[in-house]
């Protein structure tokens, strides 16, 4: 299960971004992450945590990062797939301009 401490650890350790399994609290390091949402802007950790807890029964994974310029936390609820073809299909369905390749730690524009 995800905890405030785990989210805080993720934001502190992985400032450029992270992907977490909401059930296990483990970091996801493989696959292709496609956002279901468009960058939810969360100005404080408490709001971020409440948003994750409220939705963890419905969604499996969350991706997030902190904008180092304004220190605002951003959050995406994501699906993780095993291949690029599925990632491309999901980008089209959810109107995303990119997916994140967790295997190579890079954004892929579509």
N, C-alpha and C positions, 0 to 999 in steps of 0.2 A: 504494500500500500504506500502511496505517496505521502510524504510528510512536509511540513514547512521547512524543516532542516534540509531535506533533500533538494527542494526547490532553491533554497538559499545557497546551498553548496553548488548547484548547477549554475546559478547566476554568477557566483564568485569565481568558480573554477573555469567555466567555459563562457567567457564574456562574448565571444564571437558567435556562440550558438550551441545548443544541446538538443537532444531528443530523448525523452524519458518514457518508459513504459509506466502507465498510471497504476497498474495493478501490482507490479513488483517493485517499482521505484528504481529499477535498473536503467542505466544509460543504454540506448540502442546505438550500435556501431556499424550495423550492416543493413543493406537494402537501399531503397529509394523512397524518400519522404515527400509526400504531396499534401499540401495544406488543403483543408476543407473550408477554412475561413480566410479572411484577408486581414492579417496583422491586427489583432486586438491590442490596443494601446492600454497598458496598465501602469499607472503612475506609482503604485506602491506594492510591496510584497504581500501585504495582507489581502488586497484585492485580487492579486494574482493567485494566491493560494485558495481563496474562496471560489474563484472561477474554476480552478482545476478540480477542487473537491466536488463542486456542484455538478460537474459534467463527467466525472470519472466513471460513473456507472454506464454511460452511453458510449464514451470514446475510449480507445485503448492507449493512444500516444499523444504526447504534447511536445511541440518544439518551441524553443524560446531563445531570446537573446536580449542583451542590454545595449541600447544606443549609448556609446561612450561619450558622445557630445552632450546630450541632454539628460542622461541617466534614466531614461524611461525604459521600462521593461516591455517587451513585445512578446506576444504569444500566438501560436497557431495550433489548432487541433489538427493532427495529421494522420494519414494512413501510410503504412509502410508496406511496400510491395517488393517483390524479389527481382523484378526485371524492368528494364527501361521502357519496353513497349507498354506495360501496364501503367507505368508512371506517366507516359505521354497521354494515354487514354484518360486517366484521371485528371490530368491538367486541363484537358479539353472539357470534361464534365463539370469541373469545379471552377472553370475560367481562371486558371492560374497561368502566370507567365513563365514559371520556372518550377522545377522540383529540385530536391537536394539529394545528391549522390553521397550517402553515408560511407560507402566503401572507399571513396577517394576524397571525401571532405570538400566537395565543390558544388556550387550552384550550377544547374544546367538550364539555360534559357530555352524555351520552346517557341 
